[in-house]
Amino acid sequence: MTTTQEPMQAPRIAGWLLAPLAWLLMTLLSSTIALAIYLMMLITPESHRLMSAQGPKMVLLWYTSIACAIAMWGYTMWLTIAFFKRRKNVVRHYILWLLLSVLLAIKAFAFSPVSDSLALRQLMFPLLAAALLVPYLKRSQRVKQTFIKP
C-alpha cells in the first residue's frame, strides 16, 4: 500500500504578518497618490514653464524623482502581489524594500527643501518599521512556514 502525501500547505497570512502587509499596502496607496500628483504636474504646461524657468538642473532632478517614484511603485506592487502569493523570496525582498525606503527617506532629509522636523518625521517611520519588522521577518517561525511557495 502506497500513501501519497499532499503538498505542505502554507498557513494563511494572519497574526503579526498583518503589520508588514498593512505597511506595504499603505505605502502602495501613498506612492500611487504621489505618482498621480507627479503625473498631473507633468501634463500641465504651466508646471513645465515654471520648471524650465528654474533651469535644466531642476528639470533633471524632477524627472529623476519621477523615475524613482515609478520604480519604487513598481517594486512595491510586485512585492505586494508576491506577499499575497506567499512566495519564498518575499522576506528577502521585503527587507530590501524596507532598506530602500530608509534610503529614500534619508535622501529626502538631506536634499529636500522641507523643514527638518517634517523630514525627520518622514525618516522616523521607515526607520521604525525596519527596526521592528526586520528581526521579526528574519527569526519568526510563522514567517518561515508561511512564505514557502516558489
SVG drawing of the C-alpha trace seen along z (x, -y; Angstrom):
<svg xmlns="http://www.w3.org/2000/svg" viewBox="-5 -81 27 83">
<polyline fill="none" stroke="black" stroke-width="0.4" points="0.0,0.0 1.4,-3.3 0.4,-6.6 0.6,-9.8 1.5,-12.8 -0.3,-16.1 1.9,-19.1 2.6,-21.1 0.0,-23.9 1.4,-27.3 -0.5,-29.0 -2.6,-31.9 -1.4,-35.4 -2.6,-36.4 -1.3,-37.5 1.7,-39.7 2.2,-39.2 -0.7,-41.7 1.5,-44.5 4.1,-44.2 1.2,-43.7 -0.5,-46.8 2.7,-48.8 3.1,-47.5 -0.4,-48.4 -0.3,-51.8 2.9,-52.6 1.4,-51.3 -1.5,-53.6 0.5,-56.7 3.0,-56.1 0.1,-55.8 -1.2,-59.1 2.2,-60.7 2.7,-59.3 -0.7,-60.6 0.3,-64.1 3.7,-63.8 1.9,-62.8 -0.7,-65.6 2.0,-68.1 3.8,-66.6 0.9,-67.1 0.2,-70.7 2.0,-73.2 2.2,-75.7 4.4,-73.4 6.7,-72.8 7.1,-76.5 7.9,-77.1 10.4,-74.2 12.1,-75.4 12.5,-78.8 14.4,-77.3 17.0,-75.8 17.9,-72.4 19.2,-71.1 15.7,-71.4 14.2,-69.6 16.7,-66.8 16.0,-66.5 12.3,-66.5 12.5,-63.7 14.9,-61.7 12.3,-62.0 9.6,-60.8 11.7,-57.8 12.5,-56.9 8.8,-57.1 7.8,-54.9 10.5,-52.3 9.5,-52.2 5.9,-52.0 6.5,-49.1 8.7,-47.3 6.0,-47.8 3.3,-46.5 5.4,-43.4 6.2,-42.8 2.5,-43.1 1.5,-40.5 4.3,-38.2 3.3,-38.7 -0.3,-37.6 1.0,-34.6 3.3,-33.8 6.4,-33.5 9.6,-32.1 11.7,-35.2 9.3,-37.7 11.2,-38.0 14.5,-38.9 12.8,-41.4 10.7,-42.9 13.9,-43.7 15.5,-45.1 12.3,-47.2 12.5,-48.5 16.1,-49.5 15.3,-51.3 12.5,-53.1 15.0,-54.2 17.5,-55.3 14.8,-57.4 13.8,-59.0 17.4,-59.9 17.7,-61.3 14.6,-63.4 16.0,-64.5 19.3,-65.6 18.2,-67.1 14.6,-68.3 13.7,-71.9 11.4,-70.9 11.7,-71.7 13.9,-69.4 11.0,-68.4 8.9,-67.2 11.9,-65.4 12.7,-63.8 9.1,-62.6 9.3,-61.1 12.5,-59.4 11.3,-58.0 8.5,-55.8 10.8,-53.8 13.4,-53.5 10.9,-52.3 9.4,-49.9 12.8,-48.5 13.8,-48.2 10.7,-46.3 10.0,-44.2 13.4,-43.0 14.1,-41.0 10.5,-39.6 10.8,-38.6 14.2,-37.0 13.5,-35.0 9.8,-34.1 8.9,-30.5 5.5,-31.6 7.1,-33.7 9.3,-30.7 6.2,-28.5 4.1,-31.0 6.4,-32.0 7.2,-28.7 5.8,-28.8 8.4,-29.1"/>
</svg>
